[in-house]
Amino acid sequence: MGNTCNNHLRIPPAKGPNAVGCTDFMMDQTAQGSFFRLYYPCQETEKAETPDWVPCREYFNGLADFMKINRTLSERIFNYLFGSFKIPAHLDAPFKSNEKCPVVIFSHGLGAFRTLYSAICAELASQGFIVASVEHRDQSASATFYFREKTNKNVPKTSASAKDNLVKEWMYYRTLQHGESEFPLRNKQVKQRADECILTLDKLTEINSGIHVQNVLQTQFDWATLENSMDLCRIAAMGHSFGGATVIEALCKEVKFKCGIALDAWMFPLDDKTFPQVKQPIFFINSEKFQWAGNISRIRKLDSAIIQRKMITIRGTVHQSFPDFTFLTSNWIGKLMKLKGQLDPEIAIDLSNKATLAFLQCHLGLEKNFNQWDILIDGQDDNLIPGTNVTVFQSAI
C-alpha cells in the first residue's frame, strides 16, 4: 500500500529515553463506548511491527467526505501519498516503566481521528507519559467505527461467539446542513467530546486499579500489565483545534484534569459561561497563520490574575503544523494544501513538544528535567512570539 517514492518523508521518531508502544482499546462495542489509541513507554523489541499511520481505507473515505471530494479518486490519491507511512511506535509491545506514569488525554481536531497526532503522542510517551488519543464519536471525526450485534436470534450468546456476532458499523463526518446554524451543533459536539475524554480517563482508572477490562478489539496487548502503572494525581488534557476547545470543556467538567494544553484552539464551540468555571492552568500554543481577533478575544476571556494562562505563537507555522500530515508531504504539495508553513515542521513540533513538557512539569509537579525548556513557555526563542501575533482591540474582548 502506498508510494515507495515517499521514503525520505516520515513521522519523526520520539526523542525521549523510553521506547514507545501503542495499542487500540474499545470499551463497549456501541457508539456510546470509549475508543482510543494508547501510547506508552515499552520494552525495547526488535520483532514488534510499526502500525500503519492510516489504519484502513474507510479513513481515506472519511477524509474525502470531510474535504468534499470524490471518494474513489481521493482514495487512490490518499493511498498513493500516505498509504505507506508508519507510526513511530511498536504495536502491542509490552509496557515497561520504572516509575508511575503521568497521564495525558488527547483530543483530535475536526475531520481528524485517533492516529493523526502520533508525533506528539509518541514524544510524550517517550518522555514517560501514558497518552490516550481519543477517537470521537460525535461525528466530528472524518471516520470512526463501532459494532452492532447481528440480528440472528437463533444464535445462542456465548463468550466464544460474542465477537463473531458483531458487525462493524462506520460513522462518517457530519457536514453542516444547508441553512443549519453551526453553533448548536458544535456546542453539542464539544460537550460530547469532553464526556468521551472523561470516559477514557474513567476507563484508564479502572485499568490502573486492576479491574479486568474487556477490549472489543482483538489485540495482543496485555492490559493487566498497566495495573498500578499510572500516577492519577498527575493528569492533563491536550488537544488541537476543536480538540483545544474540548480541553477547556473537559477542564470545566472534570477537576481530575490538573492542567490543559490547547494547540491552535478553535474557541467557537464553547459557551461563554464555561470560561469563568475553568479553574486549572492552560497553555495555548498557536500557529502564526490560523488565529484571528475574534478567536483570540475568546481565549483572553480565560485570562486570570491567579491561575496561570499562557500563550505563545510559533512563527512560520499554519494550523496543520500540529497533525502528522505536515511531515508527510513534499514542500510544494504541503504549502499548496496549507499542510506546511515556512518553518521546518520538525523544528516547529519540537518547540511545541518541549514547551508542552515544561508546562506539564510545572503544573503536574513532575521531577524531570523538562524545566530546561521553561523559557519556551514565555516565548523566549527566535521562532516564538510571546502571546499572539494578532492585534485585538480592547472593544473586542
C-alpha positions in Angstrom: 0.0 0.0 0.0 1.3 3.5 -0.8 4.0 5.2 -2.6 7.6 4.0 -2.2 8.9 7.3 -3.6 8.0 8.9 -0.2 10.9 7.1 1.5 12.5 10.4 2.6 9.3 11.6 4.3 8.4 10.2 7.7 6.9 11.0 11.0 9.8 12.0 13.2 10.8 9.4 15.8 10.4 10.3 19.5 13.4 11.8 21.3 12.8 10.7 24.9 14.7 7.9 26.8 11.9 5.4 26.5 10.9 3.2 23.6 7.3 3.7 22.6 4.5 1.2 22.3 0.9 1.7 21.1 -2.3 -0.2 21.1 -6.0 0.3 20.5 -8.8 -0.1 23.0 -12.6 -0.1 22.6 -14.8 -0.5 25.6 -18.4 -1.4 24.9 -18.9 -2.1 21.2 -21.6 0.6 20.8 -21.2 4.2 19.7 -21.6 5.2 23.4 -18.4 3.3 24.4 -14.9 4.6 24.6 -12.4 4.2 21.8 -8.8 5.4 21.9 -5.2 4.7 20.9 -2.8 4.3 23.8 0.8 5.4 23.6 3.1 4.2 26.5 6.7 3.5 27.4 7.6 0.0 26.3 10.2 -2.7 26.3 12.8 -2.5 23.6 11.9 -5.0 21.0 13.1 -5.9 17.5 10.1 -8.1 16.5 7.3 -5.7 17.1 5.7 -4.2 14.0 5.0 -0.5 13.5 1.3 0.1 12.6 0.0 1.8 9.5 -0.5 5.6 10.0 -4.0 5.4 8.4 -5.5 2.2 9.7 -7.7 1.3 6.8 -9.4 2.6 3.6 -12.5 3.8 5.3 -10.5 6.6 6.9 -9.4 7.7 3.5 -13.1 7.8 2.5 -13.8 9.9 5.6 -11.1 12.3 4.8 -12.6 12.6 1.2 -16.0 13.4 2.7 -14.5 16.0 5.0 -12.7 17.6 2.2 -15.8 17.3 -0.1 -14.0 15.4 -2.8 -14.9 12.2 -4.7 -14.2 9.1 -2.7 -13.0 6.9 -5.5 -10.5 9.4 -6.9 -9.3 10.6 -3.5 -8.8 7.1 -2.1 -6.2 6.4 -4.8 -4.6 9.8 -4.3 -4.5 9.4 -0.5 -3.3 5.9 -0.7 -0.5 6.9 -3.1 0.6 9.9 -0.9 0.1 8.4 2.5 -0.6 4.7 2.4 2.9 3.5 3.1 3.6 5.6 6.2 4.0 4.0 9.7 3.6 5.4 13.2 6.9 5.6 15.2 5.7 3.2 17.9 5.8 -0.6 18.4 2.3 -2.2 18.1 1.2 -4.0 21.2 4.7 -4.0 22.7 5.0 -4.9 26.4 4.6 -2.0 28.8 7.7 -1.0 30.7 8.3 1.9 33.1 10.5 2.2 36.2 8.0 4.7 37.8 4.3 5.6 37.7 3.4 7.5 34.6 1.5 10.7 34.4 -1.4 10.6 32.1 -2.5 12.8 29.1 -5.8 12.5 27.3 -5.5 13.9 23.8 -8.5 15.2 21.7 -8.2 15.4 17.9 -9.4 18.2 15.6 -12.3 18.5 13.2 -12.1 15.9 10.5 -9.2 14.0 12.2 -9.1 10.7 14.0 -7.0 8.9 16.7 -3.8 8.2 14.7 -3.1 11.6 13.1 -1.2 13.2 16.0 1.3 10.4 16.5 4.4 12.6 16.5 3.1 14.5 19.6 1.7 11.5 21.4 4.7 9.3 20.8 7.1 12.0 22.0 5.1 12.4 25.3 5.2 8.6 25.8 8.9 8.5 25.2 9.2 11.0 28.0 7.4 8.8 30.4 3.7 9.6 29.9 0.8 7.3 29.2 -1.2 9.1 26.4 -4.7 8.1 25.3 -5.7 9.6 21.9 -9.5 9.5 21.8 -11.4 8.9 18.6 -14.5 10.9 19.0 -18.0 9.6 18.1 -19.7 13.0 17.8 -19.5 12.9 14.0 -16.6 15.4 14.0 -14.0 12.7 13.2 -13.7 12.1 9.4 -14.4 8.5 10.2 -14.7 6.1 13.1 -16.4 2.8 13.8 -18.2 0.8 16.4 -20.0 -2.6 16.4 -23.6 -3.8 16.4 -24.9 -7.2 17.1 -26.1 -9.4 14.2 -29.9 -9.8 14.2 -29.7 -13.6 14.2 -31.9 -14.6 17.1 -31.2 -18.3 16.6 -27.5 -18.0 17.6 -27.1 -18.5 21.4 -25.0 -15.9 23.1 -21.8 -17.4 24.5 -18.5 -15.7 25.2 -16.9 -17.7 22.4 -19.4 -16.5 19.8 -19.8 -12.9 21.1 -17.2 -11.4 18.9 -18.3 -13.4 15.8 -21.8 -11.9 16.4 -20.6 -8.3 15.9 -20.8 -6.3 12.7 -18.6 -3.2 12.2 -20.5 0.0 11.6 -18.8 3.1 10.2 -19.7 6.6 11.3 -18.5 9.4 9.0 -18.1 13.2 9.3 -21.4 15.0 9.6 -21.5 18.1 7.3 -23.5 21.2 8.3 -26.8 21.1 6.5 -28.0 23.9 4.3 -29.3 26.7 6.4 -28.3 25.0 9.7 -26.9 27.1 12.4 -23.4 25.9 13.3 -23.1 26.8 17.0 -25.8 24.4 18.4 -24.2 21.5 16.5 -20.6 22.4 17.6 -21.6 23.1 21.2 -23.4 19.8 21.5 -20.3 18.1 20.0 -17.8 19.7 22.3 -19.8 18.6 25.3 -19.9 15.0 24.0 -16.2 15.2 23.2 -15.4 16.3 26.8 -17.6 13.5 28.1 -15.6 11.0 25.9 -12.3 12.3 27.3 -13.7 11.8 30.9 -14.9 8.3 30.0 -11.5 7.4 28.7 -10.0 8.7 32.0 -12.5 6.6 33.9 -11.6 3.5 31.9 -7.8 4.1 32.5 -8.6 4.5 36.2 -10.3 1.0 36.2 -7.3 -0.5 34.3 -4.9 1.1 36.8 -6.8 -0.3 39.8 -6.5 -3.9 38.4 -10.2 -4.3 37.2 -10.3 -6.7 34.3 -11.4 -4.8 31.2 -12.9 -6.3 28.0 -11.4 -4.9 24.8 -13.7 -5.4 21.9 -10.8 -5.2 19.5 -8.5 -8.2 19.0 -5.1 -7.0 20.2 -2.1 -8.8 21.7 -1.5 -6.2 24.4 -1.8 -7.4 28.0 -3.9 -4.7 29.7 -3.2 -6.3 33.1 0.4 -5.1 32.9 -0.9 -1.5 33.4 -2.2 -2.2 36.9 -0.8 0.4 39.2 1.2 2.0 36.4 -0.4 5.4 36.3 0.0 8.4 38.5 -3.6 9.5 38.6 -2.8 12.6 40.7 -1.0 13.9 37.6 -3.4 14.1 34.7 -3.6 16.6 31.8 -5.9 17.2 28.8 -4.4 18.2 25.5 -5.9 18.7 22.0 -5.7 20.5 18.7 -8.2 22.9 17.1 -11.7 21.5 18.1 -9.7 19.4 20.4 -8.4 22.6 22.0 -12.0 23.6 22.8 -12.6 20.1 24.1 -9.7 20.6 26.5 -11.4 23.7 28.0 -14.8 21.9 28.2 -13.2 18.9 29.8 -11.3 21.0 32.4 -14.6 22.7 33.3 -16.4 19.3 33.7 -13.6 17.3 35.5 -11.2 18.6 38.2 -9.1 15.5 37.9 -7.5 17.2 34.9 -4.8 19.4 36.6 -4.0 21.5 33.5 -4.6 21.8 29.8 -2.6 22.2 26.6 -4.6 23.8 23.7 -2.9 23.6 20.3 -4.3 26.3 18.0 -7.6 26.2 19.8 -10.8 26.8 17.9 -12.9 28.6 20.6 -16.2 28.9 18.6 -17.9 25.8 20.1 -17.7 26.9 23.7 -20.4 28.6 25.8 -19.3 31.9 27.3 -20.5 30.7 30.7 -17.8 27.9 30.5 -14.9 30.3 30.8 -15.2 31.5 34.4 -15.8 27.9 35.6 -12.4 26.7 34.4 -10.0 26.8 37.4 -6.9 24.9 36.0 -3.8 26.3 34.3 -4.0 26.3 30.5 -1.2 26.7 27.9 -2.3 28.0 24.4 0.3 27.1 21.7 -0.8 28.8 18.5 0.3 28.8 14.9 1.1 32.1 13.2 -1.5 31.8 10.3 -4.7 30.4 11.9 -5.7 32.8 14.7 -7.9 35.9 14.3 -9.0 38.7 16.6 -12.4 37.1 17.5 -10.8 33.8 18.4 -8.0 35.4 20.4 -10.6 37.6 22.3 -12.3 34.4 23.4 -9.0 32.9 24.6 -8.4 36.1 26.5 -11.7 35.6 28.4 -9.7 32.9 30.2 -7.0 35.3 31.4 -6.6 35.2 35.1 -4.6 37.1 37.7 -4.3 34.0 39.9 -4.3 31.0 37.6 -1.5 30.6 35.0 -2.9 31.0 31.5 0.0 31.3 29.0 0.0 31.8 25.2 2.8 31.6 22.6 2.8 31.6 18.8 5.2 29.6 16.7 6.5 31.7 13.8 6.2 30.3 10.2 3.5 27.8 11.1 0.0 27.0 9.9 -3.0 25.3 11.5 -1.9 21.9 10.1 1.6 22.2 11.6 0.4 20.1 14.6 -1.0 16.9 12.9 1.3 14.4 11.2 0.3 15.5 7.7 2.9 18.3 7.9 5.7 15.8 7.9 4.4 13.6 5.1 4.0 15.9 2.1 6.7 17.4 -0.1 7.3 21.2 0.3 5.2 22.2 -2.7 2.2 19.9 -2.0 2.4 20.8 1.7 2.4 24.5 1.1 -0.3 24.3 -1.7 -2.6 22.3 0.7 -1.6 24.5 3.7 -0.2 21.5 5.5 3.2 23.1 5.9 4.3 26.6 7.0 7.6 28.3 6.3 9.3 26.9 9.4 10.7 23.3 9.2 7.9 21.2 10.6 10.3 19.1 12.8 11.6 22.3 14.4 8.0 23.5 14.9 6.8 20.3 16.6 10.0 20.1 18.7 9.3 23.6 20.0 5.7 22.8 20.7 6.6 19.5 22.4 9.4 21.0 24.6 7.2 23.9 25.7 4.4 21.4 26.5 6.7 19.2 28.6 8.0 22.2 30.5 4.4 23.3 31.3 3.4 19.8 32.3 6.3 19.6 34.7 5.4 22.9 36.3 1.7 22.1 36.8 1.8 18.3 37.4 4.7 18.6 39.8 7.0 16.3 37.9 10.6 15.6 39.0 12.0 15.6 35.5 14.4 17.9 33.6 11.7 19.4 31.4 12.2 22.7 33.2 15.3 23.3 31.0 12.7 24.5 28.4 10.8 26.8 30.8 11.9 29.8 28.7 9.7 28.5 25.8 6.6 28.9 27.9 7.3 32.6 27.8 8.0 32.6 24.1 11.8 33.1 24.5 13.1 31.7 21.2 13.8 33.2 17.8 10.9 31.1 16.4 8.4 32.0 19.0 6.2 35.1 19.7 5.2 35.7 23.3 1.4 35.8 23.3 0.0 36.4 19.9 0.8 38.0 16.5 -2.9 39.0 16.2 -4.0 42.6 17.1 -7.1 42.5 19.3 -8.8 45.8 20.1 -10.0 46.2 23.6 -13.6 46.6 22.4 -13.4 43.0 21.1 -12.6 41.5 24.4 
